[in-house]
């Protein structure tokens, strides 16, 4: 109450509107700063929620020598979007592709973390890493027969007698992106978009 009384008295001494505004800003500068910061946070989170992409498929491409560049990633993403019939009008629907080299500890750790968190629906990975990962129980889904029957046996990779991986360059989507036969296409068992990931195998 005392502060308000003091402010009223001070305002009465200022004759012009500009002078009164300057005094109000000075008197309430702390409150204004707090309000601006709060509004900034609210705006940031609102923007994140409203504009946040909603990937219909999460693809990880982690090869020993990072065989693909940003242009190839963009081309592969476009192929995936067409194959999955993603609605271009819905800007929140996207195909997310992360890529890296498993020779880098940071990239390999990221890949493993995303796998554990179920953030990869499709994984394209080097043969050595694939062999290490497939030893873990139920790490990869069985590749559907309608795809594997079209692939020659030397390009199929099994676990306990079941086909859980194929050479990625045998798939039209990855044919021009991945050159080596030792880069494997597989379907992580805990991917969140399993229906769409399996549709790539048709």
Number of C-alpha atoms within 10 A of each C-alpha: 6 7 9 9 10 10 15 11 11 14 17 10 10 14 9 10 10 10 12 16 13 11 16 14 12 11 14 11 12 10 10 13 11 11 11 11 11 12 12 12 11 12 12 11 12 12 11 11 10 9 11 12 15 14 15 19 26 23 22 22 25 26 25 17 12 17 17 19 11 9 10 15 18 12 15 21 18 16 16 21 19 12 14 16 9 18 12 11 7 10 12 15 17 20 20 18 19 15 22 22 20 21 13 13 10 11 17 18 12 17 24 13 13 16 21 15 12 16 19 29 25 26 26 23 29 24 21 13 16 21 16 9 17 20 12 9 9 14 17 23 19 19 21 14 12 10 14 19 10 9 15 11 10 9 17 20 21 14 15 8 7 12 18 25 28 27 27 27 20 20 16 11 18 20 14 15 18 23 15 14 15 18 26 29 27 26 22 25 19 18 24 17 17 18 11 16 22 17 11 14 13 11
